[in-house]
Amino acid sequence: SSKLAVGDFTNDGKADVGILYDYGASTSKLWMFRATDTGTGFAAPAEWWKSTDGKWSSANSKLS
């Protein structure tokens, strides 16, 4: 039910992790795990994007 992407999404020189999670019923959210200031771990996940309920299935998405 989830798709993972790793990259510097916050432009701070550290690798972050993004997870697109499919909640079913064509509803998805993108959760971001930002690298800590030291770059040795990750902060608690933050919701970066949410589809309108019933409007987006992550099965239609490809993360690269």
TILUM-363575 format. One record per residue (C-alpha): residue in three letters; y, z, x; chain. Coordinates in pm, 1 decimal, always signed. Each point is the difference from the previous one (the first is absolute). Layout:
<sites>
+-----+----------+----------+----------+-------+
: res :        y :        z :        x : chain :
+-----+----------+----------+----------+-------+
: ALA :        Y :        Z :        X :     A :
...
+-----+----------+----------+----------+-------+
</sites>
This chain:
<sites>
+-----+----------+----------+----------+-------+
: res :        y :        z :        x : chain :
+-----+----------+----------+----------+-------+
: SER :     +0.0 :     +0.0 :     +0.0 :     A :
: SER :   +231.9 :     -5.5 :   +300.2 :     A :
: LYS :   +124.0 :   -236.9 :   +268.0 :     A :
: LEU :   +133.7 :   +119.1 :   +335.0 :     A :
: ALA :   +265.5 :   -141.7 :   +232.5 :     A :
: VAL :   +127.0 :   +142.2 :   +329.6 :     A :
: GLY :   +338.1 :    -89.0 :   +147.3 :     A :
: ASP :   +343.9 :   +126.7 :    +89.9 :     A :
: PHE :   +131.3 :     -4.3 :   -356.8 :     A :
: THR :   +288.5 :   +236.3 :    +76.4 :     A :
: ASN :   +118.9 :   -183.1 :   +314.4 :     A :
: ASP :    -18.6 :   +312.4 :   +216.7 :     A :
: GLY :   -246.2 :   -131.8 :   +259.7 :     A :
: LYS :   -294.7 :   +199.1 :   -142.2 :     A :
: ALA :   -297.2 :   -117.2 :   -204.4 :     A :
: ASP :     +5.3 :    +90.1 :   -369.0 :     A :
: VAL :   -279.2 :    -44.8 :   -254.0 :     A :
: GLY :    +50.6 :   -162.3 :   -338.8 :     A :
: ILE :   -263.9 :    +22.8 :   -271.3 :     A :
: LEU :    +11.8 :   -211.0 :   -315.5 :     A :
: TYR :   -203.1 :   +190.0 :   -258.8 :     A :
: ASP :   -129.8 :   -149.3 :   -322.9 :     A :
: TYR :     -3.2 :   +255.0 :   -282.8 :     A :
: GLY :   -174.5 :   -240.2 :   -236.5 :     A :
: ALA :   +141.8 :   -157.0 :   -315.6 :     A :
: SER :   +216.8 :   -230.5 :   +219.6 :     A :
: THR :   +204.7 :   +286.3 :   +145.0 :     A :
: SER :    +51.5 :    +43.2 :   +376.0 :     A :
: LYS :   +204.2 :   +210.6 :   +242.0 :     A :
: LEU :    +88.4 :    -40.7 :   +365.4 :     A :
: TRP :    -25.4 :   +327.9 :   +189.1 :     A :
: MET :   +155.1 :    +33.9 :   +345.8 :     A :
: PHE :   -117.4 :   +238.6 :   +269.3 :     A :
: ARG :   +288.4 :     +4.7 :   +247.3 :     A :
: ALA :    -60.4 :    +91.5 :   +363.3 :     A :
: THR :   +137.1 :   +339.0 :   +100.1 :     A :
: ASP :   +294.8 :    +20.3 :   +241.8 :     A :
: THR :   -242.4 :    +61.3 :   +287.8 :     A :
: GLY :   -221.8 :   -289.9 :   -108.0 :     A :
: THR :   -309.9 :   +220.1 :    +18.9 :     A :
: GLY :    -64.9 :    +33.6 :   -373.1 :     A :
: PHE :   +117.7 :    -96.7 :   -345.6 :     A :
: ALA :   +230.7 :   +156.4 :   -254.7 :     A :
: ALA :   -113.4 :    +62.9 :   -355.8 :     A :
: PRO :    -31.1 :   -326.3 :   -193.4 :     A :
: ALA :   +297.7 :   -131.3 :   -192.0 :     A :
: GLU :    -11.2 :   -241.2 :   -292.2 :     A :
: TRP :   +193.3 :   -309.8 :   +112.6 :     A :
: TRP :    -71.0 :   -227.3 :   -292.3 :     A :
: LYS :   -163.9 :    +16.4 :   -343.2 :     A :
: SER :    -81.0 :   -288.9 :   -226.8 :     A :
: THR :    +99.6 :     +6.7 :   -361.0 :     A :
: ASP :   -298.1 :   +139.9 :   -190.3 :     A :
: GLY :   -242.2 :   -278.5 :    -87.1 :     A :
: LYS :   +188.0 :   -263.6 :   +203.2 :     A :
: TRP :   -152.2 :    -11.6 :   +351.0 :     A :
: SER :   -354.6 :    +22.7 :   +127.3 :     A :
: SER :    -37.4 :    +48.5 :   +374.6 :     A :
: ALA :   -292.7 :   -242.2 :    -23.0 :     A :
: ASN :   +272.9 :   -268.8 :    -10.8 :     A :
: SER :   +148.4 :   +123.0 :   +329.7 :     A :
: LYS :    -76.6 :    -54.9 :   +365.3 :     A :
: LEU :   +144.7 :   +228.0 :   +264.3 :     A :
: SER :    +34.9 :   -138.3 :   +349.8 :     A :
+-----+----------+----------+----------+-------+
</sites>
